[in-house]
Amino acid sequence: MRLLQEKIKNDGQVLSDQILKVDSFLNHQIDPALMLEIGKEFAKRFANEGITKIVTIESSGIAPAVMTGLQLNVPVVFARKRKSLTLTEGLITASVHSFTKQETNEISIAQKFLNAEDKVLIIDDFLANGQAALGLIDIVNQSGAELAGVGIVIEKSFQDGAKMLSDQGIRVESLARVASLANGEVTFKSEKVEELV
Ligand code: 5GP
């Protein structure tokens, strides 16, 4: 998605050869117009899948997920990273290990919002090692719902997540695929699909 690649080039900060900071439009301040375009793009890519629900994880997945839900006209459920006082019964949980934070968190979704009739699209901001996506997939599987695929705003293709999910037969649609962050520069994986968008 060219608009997103331009935004990353112009406003993203390469913190190291592993970490890209995009807090001016995705992870802290949010660019609503860009989020709308992202939602349209995910909706287009999964238009024929019969999606009934979007599942994401708080907090940075919520903005792109809501815009996608708006376009597909389906509800959006976000997994919580912390136990909520009001969210106590009927939880589906999974463990997610964060390599960046070096900690394992339990994430959860209320059972009543996902069931065996659902066809789910998972949306998240970044795909690095794939642990967050695996946790969400675990929750979708436990609920009995069907997984249509995973939509990622920024995939860091030099890390293991994308390949690991594809090897499991999971459809992964990433709107920007970063091949390298070496030398303080963002290099995208060039692809026909992205060039056409
Ligand atoms: P994974 O579980 O795929 O290793 O990492 C996914 C999560 O880690 C993302 O949802 C995101 O919150 C965070 N993350 C991983 N890499 C980056 C990065 O380069 N930049 C930012 N801002 N977040 C990242």
Boltz pocket constraint, residues with backbone or C-beta under 6 A from the ligand:
constraints:
  - pocket:
      binder: B
      contacts: [[A, 18], [A, 19], [A, 20], [A, 21], [A, 22], [A, 27], [A, 60], [A, 97], [A, 98], [A, 99], [A, 100], [A, 124], [A, 125], [A, 126], [A, 127], [A, 128], [A, 129], [A, 130], [A, 131], [A, 132], [A, 133], [A, 156], [A, 161]]
      max_distance: 6.0
